Amino acid sequence: MTTESIPTPAAVTPPRAYERARWESAILSSDLHRNSRIIAFVLAHHADADGHLPAGGIQHASRLAHLGRITPRQARLSLTQLGARGFITRPDIATWEPQDEVVRPITLSMAASSARRQTESHTGGSDEQR
Protein backbone atom coordinates (compact mmCIF):
# COMPACT_ATOMS: atom_id res chain seq x y z
CA MET A 1 0.00 0.00 0.00
CA THR A 2 1.45 3.37 -1.02
CA THR A 3 1.02 6.63 0.81
CA GLU A 4 1.37 8.82 -2.27
CA SER A 5 -1.50 11.13 -3.00
CA ILE A 6 -3.13 10.86 -6.38
CA PRO A 7 -3.71 14.28 -7.90
CA THR A 8 -7.27 15.05 -8.81
CA PRO A 9 -8.10 17.02 -11.97
CA ALA A 10 -8.60 20.16 -9.85
CA ALA A 11 -5.16 19.69 -8.28
CA VAL A 12 -3.52 19.18 -11.66
CA THR A 13 -5.00 22.30 -13.27
CA PRO A 14 -5.59 25.06 -10.74
CA PRO A 15 -8.05 27.74 -11.80
CA ARG A 16 -6.39 30.57 -13.67
CA ALA A 17 -6.44 33.99 -12.13
CA TYR A 18 -8.14 36.73 -14.10
CA GLU A 19 -5.78 38.50 -16.47
CA ARG A 20 -7.36 41.43 -18.25
CA ALA A 21 -5.12 41.22 -21.33
CA ARG A 22 -5.88 37.50 -21.83
CA TRP A 23 -9.59 38.07 -21.24
CA GLU A 24 -9.75 40.95 -23.73
CA SER A 25 -7.77 38.90 -26.26
CA ALA A 26 -10.31 36.08 -25.89
CA ILE A 27 -13.14 38.58 -26.44
CA LEU A 28 -11.46 39.91 -29.58
CA SER A 29 -10.80 36.44 -31.00
CA SER A 30 -14.36 35.26 -30.32
CA ASP A 31 -17.28 35.45 -32.70
CA LEU A 32 -19.34 37.55 -30.29
CA HIS A 33 -21.73 40.13 -31.70
CA ARG A 34 -20.26 43.64 -31.72
CA ASN A 35 -22.69 44.80 -28.99
CA SER A 36 -21.50 42.00 -26.72
CA ARG A 37 -17.90 43.03 -27.36
CA ILE A 38 -18.73 46.63 -26.48
CA ILE A 39 -20.35 45.55 -23.21
CA ALA A 40 -17.43 43.22 -22.48
CA PHE A 41 -14.95 46.07 -22.78
CA VAL A 42 -17.11 48.39 -20.66
CA LEU A 43 -17.22 45.68 -17.98
CA ALA A 44 -13.44 45.12 -18.20
CA HIS A 45 -12.81 48.85 -17.87
CA HIS A 46 -14.84 49.04 -14.65
CA ALA A 47 -13.80 45.70 -13.11
CA ASP A 48 -11.24 45.54 -10.33
CA ALA A 49 -7.87 43.79 -10.69
CA ASP A 50 -9.52 40.41 -9.97
CA GLY A 51 -12.24 40.91 -12.61
CA HIS A 52 -15.06 41.62 -10.14
CA LEU A 53 -17.84 44.16 -10.40
CA PRO A 54 -19.60 44.35 -7.02
CA ALA A 55 -23.35 44.19 -6.53
CA GLY A 56 -24.98 47.51 -7.30
CA GLY A 57 -22.21 48.61 -9.66
CA ILE A 58 -22.34 49.93 -13.22
CA GLN A 59 -23.59 46.60 -14.62
CA HIS A 60 -27.25 47.66 -14.66
CA ALA A 61 -28.51 47.29 -18.24
CA SER A 62 -29.54 50.94 -18.60
CA ARG A 63 -26.16 52.17 -17.36
CA LEU A 64 -24.28 49.75 -19.64
CA ALA A 65 -26.50 50.82 -22.53
CA HIS A 66 -25.62 54.46 -21.90
CA LEU A 67 -21.88 53.73 -21.63
CA GLY A 68 -21.88 51.48 -24.71
CA ARG A 69 -24.22 53.67 -26.79
CA ILE A 70 -26.65 50.78 -27.35
CA THR A 71 -30.22 50.13 -26.19
CA PRO A 72 -30.97 48.59 -22.76
CA ARG A 73 -32.41 45.53 -24.54
CA GLN A 74 -29.16 45.09 -26.48
CA ALA A 75 -27.22 45.43 -23.22
CA ARG A 76 -29.34 42.71 -21.56
CA LEU A 77 -28.91 40.42 -24.58
CA SER A 78 -25.16 41.07 -24.53
CA LEU A 79 -24.92 40.15 -20.84
CA THR A 80 -26.87 36.97 -21.57
CA GLN A 81 -24.54 36.10 -24.47
CA LEU A 82 -21.42 36.80 -22.40
CA GLY A 83 -22.78 34.57 -19.63
CA ALA A 84 -23.72 31.78 -22.04
CA ARG A 85 -20.22 31.82 -23.55
CA GLY A 86 -18.56 31.73 -20.12
CA PHE A 87 -17.00 35.20 -20.25
CA ILE A 88 -18.92 36.39 -17.18
CA THR A 89 -20.51 34.71 -14.18
CA ARG A 90 -23.32 36.06 -12.04
CA PRO A 91 -25.39 34.65 -9.18
CA ASP A 92 -28.55 32.92 -10.36
CA ILE A 93 -31.40 35.42 -10.66
CA ALA A 94 -33.78 32.98 -8.92
CA THR A 95 -31.60 32.81 -5.80
CA TRP A 96 -30.45 36.44 -5.77
CA GLU A 97 -32.12 37.92 -2.68
CA PRO A 98 -32.28 41.69 -3.24
CA GLN A 99 -33.82 41.06 -6.68
CA ASP A 100 -35.30 44.49 -7.36
CA GLU A 101 -33.03 46.58 -5.18
CA VAL A 102 -29.46 45.78 -6.19
CA VAL A 103 -28.07 44.60 -9.52
CA ARG A 104 -26.22 41.26 -9.31
CA PRO A 105 -22.41 41.24 -9.12
CA ILE A 106 -20.43 40.10 -12.16
CA THR A 107 -17.13 38.26 -12.33
CA LEU A 108 -15.18 38.24 -15.57
CA SER A 109 -14.04 34.70 -16.34
CA MET A 110 -12.24 32.86 -19.09
CA ALA A 111 -14.43 30.62 -21.14
CA ALA A 112 -12.81 27.20 -21.26
CA SER A 113 -13.08 27.02 -25.05
CA SER A 114 -11.53 30.49 -25.46
CA ALA A 115 -8.61 29.70 -23.18
CA ARG A 116 -8.00 26.46 -25.05
CA ARG A 117 -8.30 28.14 -28.46
CA GLN A 118 -5.65 30.72 -27.56
CA THR A 119 -3.10 28.13 -26.44
CA GLU A 120 -3.49 25.77 -29.41
CA SER A 121 -1.23 26.30 -32.35
CA HIS A 122 -2.82 26.66 -35.74
CA THR A 123 -2.27 23.60 -37.91
CA GLY A 124 -3.74 25.02 -41.07
CA GLY A 125 -6.87 22.89 -40.82
CA SER A 126 -10.31 23.86 -39.65
CA ASP A 127 -11.50 23.38 -36.06
CA GLU A 128 -13.38 20.25 -37.14
CA GLN A 129 -10.14 18.63 -38.37
CA ARG A 130 -8.35 19.03 -35.01
C-alpha atoms as an extended CHARMM CRD file, in Angstrom:
* protein
*
       130  EXT
         1         1  MET       CA              0.0000000000        0.0000000000        0.0000000000  PROA      1               0.0000000000
         2         2  THR       CA              1.4500000000        3.3660000000       -1.0200000000  PROA      2               0.0000000000
         3         3  THR       CA              1.0210000000        6.6260000000        0.8140000000  PROA      3               0.0000000000
         4         4  GLU       CA              1.3700000000        8.8150000000       -2.2670000000  PROA      4               0.0000000000
         5         5  SER       CA             -1.5020000000       11.1300000000       -2.9970000000  PROA      5               0.0000000000
         6         6  ILE       CA             -3.1250000000       10.8560000000       -6.3760000000  PROA      6               0.0000000000
         7         7  PRO       CA             -3.7070000000       14.2810000000       -7.9040000000  PROA      7               0.0000000000
         8         8  THR       CA             -7.2720000000       15.0540000000       -8.8100000000  PROA      8               0.0000000000
         9         9  PRO       CA             -8.0980000000       17.0200000000      -11.9650000000  PROA      9               0.0000000000
        10        10  ALA       CA             -8.5970000000       20.1630000000       -9.8540000000  PROA      10              0.0000000000
        11        11  ALA       CA             -5.1640000000       19.6880000000       -8.2770000000  PROA      11              0.0000000000
        12        12  VAL       CA             -3.5240000000       19.1840000000      -11.6590000000  PROA      12              0.0000000000
        13        13  THR       CA             -4.9970000000       22.2970000000      -13.2650000000  PROA      13              0.0000000000
        14        14  PRO       CA             -5.5940000000       25.0600000000      -10.7410000000  PROA      14              0.0000000000
        15        15  PRO       CA             -8.0510000000       27.7450000000      -11.8040000000  PROA      15              0.0000000000
        16        16  ARG       CA             -6.3880000000       30.5660000000      -13.6660000000  PROA      16              0.0000000000
        17        17  ALA       CA             -6.4380000000       33.9890000000      -12.1330000000  PROA      17              0.0000000000
        18        18  TYR       CA             -8.1420000000       36.7310000000      -14.1000000000  PROA      18              0.0000000000
        19        19  GLU       CA             -5.7850000000       38.4970000000      -16.4730000000  PROA      19              0.0000000000
        20        20  ARG       CA             -7.3600000000       41.4350000000      -18.2490000000  PROA      20              0.0000000000
        21        21  ALA       CA             -5.1230000000       41.2180000000      -21.3330000000  PROA      21              0.0000000000
        22        22  ARG       CA             -5.8780000000       37.4960000000      -21.8330000000  PROA      22              0.0000000000
        23        23  TRP       CA             -9.5860000000       38.0740000000      -21.2400000000  PROA      23              0.0000000000
        24        24  GLU       CA             -9.7480000000       40.9490000000      -23.7320000000  PROA      24              0.0000000000
        25        25  SER       CA             -7.7710000000       38.9040000000      -26.2550000000  PROA      25              0.0000000000
        26        26  ALA       CA            -10.3080000000       36.0830000000      -25.8910000000  PROA      26              0.0000000000
        27        27  ILE       CA            -13.1410000000       38.5790000000      -26.4380000000  PROA      27              0.0000000000
        28        28  LEU       CA            -11.4600000000       39.9140000000      -29.5820000000  PROA      28              0.0000000000
        29        29  SER       CA            -10.8050000000       36.4450000000      -31.0040000000  PROA      29              0.0000000000
        30        30  SER       CA            -14.3630000000       35.2600000000      -30.3200000000  PROA      30              0.0000000000
        31        31  ASP       CA            -17.2780000000       35.4540000000      -32.7040000000  PROA      31              0.0000000000
        32        32  LEU       CA            -19.3400000000       37.5500000000      -30.2870000000  PROA      32              0.0000000000
        33        33  HSD       CA            -21.7290000000       40.1320000000      -31.7030000000  PROA      33              0.0000000000
        34        34  ARG       CA            -20.2620000000       43.6440000000      -31.7170000000  PROA      34              0.0000000000
        35        35  ASN       CA            -22.6910000000       44.7990000000      -28.9910000000  PROA      35              0.0000000000
        36        36  SER       CA            -21.4960000000       41.9970000000      -26.7200000000  PROA      36              0.0000000000
        37        37  ARG       CA            -17.9040000000       43.0350000000      -27.3590000000  PROA      37              0.0000000000
        38        38  ILE       CA            -18.7300000000       46.6260000000      -26.4790000000  PROA      38              0.0000000000
        39        39  ILE       CA            -20.3520000000       45.5480000000      -23.2110000000  PROA      39              0.0000000000
        40        40  ALA       CA            -17.4340000000       43.2160000000      -22.4840000000  PROA      40              0.0000000000
        41        41  PHE       CA            -14.9460000000       46.0730000000      -22.7820000000  PROA      41              0.0000000000
        42        42  VAL       CA            -17.1070000000       48.3860000000      -20.6570000000  PROA      42              0.0000000000
        43        43  LEU       CA            -17.2160000000       45.6810000000      -17.9810000000  PROA      43              0.0000000000
        44        44  ALA       CA            -13.4440000000       45.1240000000      -18.2000000000  PROA      44              0.0000000000
        45        45  HSD       CA            -12.8130000000       48.8470000000      -17.8690000000  PROA      45              0.0000000000
        46        46  HSD       CA            -14.8410000000       49.0440000000      -14.6490000000  PROA      46              0.0000000000
        47        47  ALA       CA            -13.8010000000       45.6990000000      -13.1100000000  PROA      47              0.0000000000
        48        48  ASP       CA            -11.2450000000       45.5370000000      -10.3280000000  PROA      48              0.0000000000
        49        49  ALA       CA             -7.8730000000       43.7890000000      -10.6910000000  PROA      49              0.0000000000
        50        50  ASP       CA             -9.5240000000       40.4120000000       -9.9740000000  PROA      50              0.0000000000
        51        51  GLY       CA            -12.2410000000       40.9120000000      -12.6060000000  PROA      51              0.0000000000
        52        52  HSD       CA            -15.0550000000       41.6210000000      -10.1400000000  PROA      52              0.0000000000
        53        53  LEU       CA            -17.8420000000       44.1560000000      -10.3990000000  PROA      53              0.0000000000
        54        54  PRO       CA            -19.5990000000       44.3480000000       -7.0160000000  PROA      54              0.0000000000
        55        55  ALA       CA            -23.3510000000       44.1920000000       -6.5340000000  PROA      55              0.0000000000
        56        56  GLY       CA            -24.9850000000       47.5070000000       -7.2990000000  PROA      56              0.0000000000
        57        57  GLY       CA            -22.2130000000       48.6070000000       -9.6590000000  PROA      57              0.0000000000
        58        58  ILE       CA            -22.3450000000       49.9260000000      -13.2170000000  PROA      58              0.0000000000
        59        59  GLN       CA            -23.5890000000       46.6040000000      -14.6170000000  PROA      59              0.0000000000
        60        60  HSD       CA            -27.2450000000       47.6610000000      -14.6620000000  PROA      60              0.0000000000
        61        61  ALA       CA            -28.5050000000       47.2920000000      -18.2440000000  PROA      61              0.0000000000
        62        62  SER       CA            -29.5440000000       50.9360000000      -18.5970000000  PROA      62              0.0000000000
        63        63  ARG       CA            -26.1610000000       52.1660000000      -17.3560000000  PROA      63              0.0000000000
        64        64  LEU       CA            -24.2830000000       49.7480000000      -19.6360000000  PROA      64              0.0000000000
        65        65  ALA       CA            -26.5010000000       50.8220000000      -22.5350000000  PROA      65              0.0000000000
        66        66  HSD       CA            -25.6190000000       54.4600000000      -21.8990000000  PROA      66              0.0000000000
        67        67  LEU       CA            -21.8830000000       53.7330000000      -21.6310000000  PROA      67              0.0000000000
        68        68  GLY       CA            -21.8800000000       51.4750000000      -24.7130000000  PROA      68              0.0000000000
        69        69  ARG       CA            -24.2180000000       53.6710000000      -26.7900000000  PROA      69              0.0000000000
        70        70  ILE       CA            -26.6460000000       50.7850000000      -27.3540000000  PROA      70              0.0000000000
        71        71  THR       CA            -30.2170000000       50.1290000000      -26.1880000000  PROA      71              0.0000000000
        72        72  PRO       CA            -30.9670000000       48.5940000000      -22.7630000000  PROA      72              0.0000000000
        73        73  ARG       CA            -32.4130000000       45.5320000000      -24.5360000000  PROA      73              0.0000000000
        74        74  GLN       CA            -29.1610000000       45.0940000000      -26.4800000000  PROA      74              0.0000000000
        75        75  ALA       CA            -27.2190000000       45.4330000000      -23.2160000000  PROA      75              0.0000000000
        76        76  ARG       CA            -29.3380000000       42.7120000000      -21.5570000000  PROA      76              0.0000000000
        77        77  LEU       CA            -28.9140000000       40.4220000000      -24.5830000000  PROA      77              0.0000000000
        78        78  SER       CA            -25.1650000000       41.0700000000      -24.5330000000  PROA      78              0.0000000000
        79        79  LEU       CA            -24.9250000000       40.1530000000      -20.8380000000  PROA      79              0.0000000000
        80        80  THR       CA            -26.8660000000       36.9690000000      -21.5710000000  PROA      80              0.0000000000
        81        81  GLN       CA            -24.5430000000       36.0970000000      -24.4690000000  PROA      81              0.0000000000
        82        82  LEU       CA            -21.4150000000       36.8000000000      -22.3980000000  PROA      82              0.0000000000
        83        83  GLY       CA            -22.7790000000       34.5700000000      -19.6310000000  PROA      83              0.0000000000
        84        84  ALA       CA            -23.7200000000       31.7790000000      -22.0360000000  PROA      84              0.0000000000
        85        85  ARG       CA            -20.2180000000       31.8240000000      -23.5500000000  PROA      85              0.0000000000
        86        86  GLY       CA            -18.5610000000       31.7280000000      -20.1180000000  PROA      86              0.0000000000
        87        87  PHE       CA            -17.0050000000       35.2010000000      -20.2500000000  PROA      87              0.0000000000
        88        88  ILE       CA            -18.9230000000       36.3860000000      -17.1760000000  PROA      88              0.0000000000
        89        89  THR       CA            -20.5070000000       34.7080000000      -14.1840000000  PROA      89              0.0000000000
        90        90  ARG       CA            -23.3230000000       36.0600000000      -12.0370000000  PROA      90              0.0000000000
        91        91  PRO       CA            -25.3950000000       34.6520000000       -9.1820000000  PROA      91              0.0000000000
        92        92  ASP       CA            -28.5500000000       32.9240000000      -10.3630000000  PROA      92              0.0000000000
        93        93  ILE       CA            -31.4030000000       35.4180000000      -10.6580000000  PROA      93              0.0000000000
        94        94  ALA       CA            -33.7810000000       32.9780000000       -8.9230000000  PROA      94              0.0000000000
        95        95  THR       CA            -31.6000000000       32.8090000000       -5.8030000000  PROA      95              0.0000000000
        96        96  TRP       CA            -30.4460000000       36.4370000000       -5.7700000000  PROA      96              0.0000000000
        97        97  GLU       CA            -32.1160000000       37.9220000000       -2.6830000000  PROA      97              0.0000000000
        98        98  PRO       CA            -32.2840000000       41.6900000000       -3.2410000000  PROA      98              0.0000000000
        99        99  GLN       CA            -33.8150000000       41.0550000000       -6.6810000000  PROA      99              0.0000000000
       100       100  ASP       CA            -35.3010000000       44.4880000000       -7.3600000000  PROA      100             0.0000000000
       101       101  GLU       CA            -33.0320000000       46.5800000000       -5.1780000000  PROA      101             0.0000000000
       102       102  VAL       CA            -29.4620000000       45.7810000000       -6.1880000000  PROA      102             0.0000000000
       103       103  VAL       CA            -28.0740000000       44.5970000000       -9.5170000000  PROA      103             0.0000000000
       104       104  ARG       CA            -26.2210000000       41.2620000000       -9.3080000000  PROA      104             0.0000000000
       105       105  PRO       CA            -22.4100000000       41.2400000000       -9.1210000000  PROA      105             0.0000000000
       106       106  ILE       CA            -20.4340000000       40.0960000000      -12.1580000000  PROA      106             0.0000000000
       107       107  THR       CA            -17.1310000000       38.2560000000      -12.3270000000  PROA      107             0.0000000000
       108       108  LEU       CA            -15.1780000000       38.2370000000      -15.5670000000  PROA      108             0.0000000000
       109       109  SER       CA            -14.0440000000       34.7040000000      -16.3390000000  PROA      109             0.0000000000
       110       110  MET       CA            -12.2370000000       32.8640000000      -19.0850000000  PROA      110             0.0000000000
       111       111  ALA       CA            -14.4340000000       30.6200000000      -21.1440000000  PROA      111             0.0000000000
       112       112  ALA       CA            -12.8060000000       27.1950000000      -21.2600000000  PROA      112             0.0000000000
       113       113  SER       CA            -13.0750000000       27.0230000000      -25.0470000000  PROA      113             0.0000000000
       114       114  SER       CA            -11.5300000000       30.4940000000      -25.4600000000  PROA      114             0.0000000000
       115       115  ALA       CA             -8.6130000000       29.6960000000      -23.1800000000  PROA      115             0.0000000000
       116       116  ARG       CA             -7.9960000000       26.4590000000      -25.0450000000  PROA      116             0.0000000000
       117       117  ARG       CA             -8.3040000000       28.1410000000      -28.4610000000  PROA      117             0.0000000000
       118       118  GLN       CA             -5.6480000000       30.7160000000      -27.5630000000  PROA      118             0.0000000000
       119       119  THR       CA             -3.1030000000       28.1310000000      -26.4440000000  PROA      119             0.0000000000
       120       120  GLU       CA             -3.4900000000       25.7720000000      -29.4140000000  PROA      120             0.0000000000
       121       121  SER       CA             -1.2280000000       26.3010000000      -32.3530000000  PROA      121             0.0000000000
       122       122  HSD       CA             -2.8220000000       26.6630000000      -35.7400000000  PROA      122             0.0000000000
       123       123  THR       CA             -2.2740000000       23.5970000000      -37.9090000000  PROA      123             0.0000000000
       124       124  GLY       CA             -3.7370000000       25.0170000000      -41.0750000000  PROA      124             0.0000000000
       125       125  GLY       CA             -6.8730000000       22.8900000000      -40.8190000000  PROA      125             0.0000000000
       126       126  SER       CA            -10.3130000000       23.8630000000      -39.6480000000  PROA      126             0.0000000000
       127       127  ASP       CA            -11.5040000000       23.3830000000      -36.0580000000  PROA      127             0.0000000000
       128       128  GLU       CA            -13.3840000000       20.2450000000      -37.1450000000  PROA      128             0.0000000000
       129       129  GLN       CA            -10.1360000000       18.6250000000      -38.3750000000  PROA      129             0.0000000000
       130       130  ARG       CA             -8.3480000000       19.0250000000      -35.0120000000  PROA      130             0.0000000000
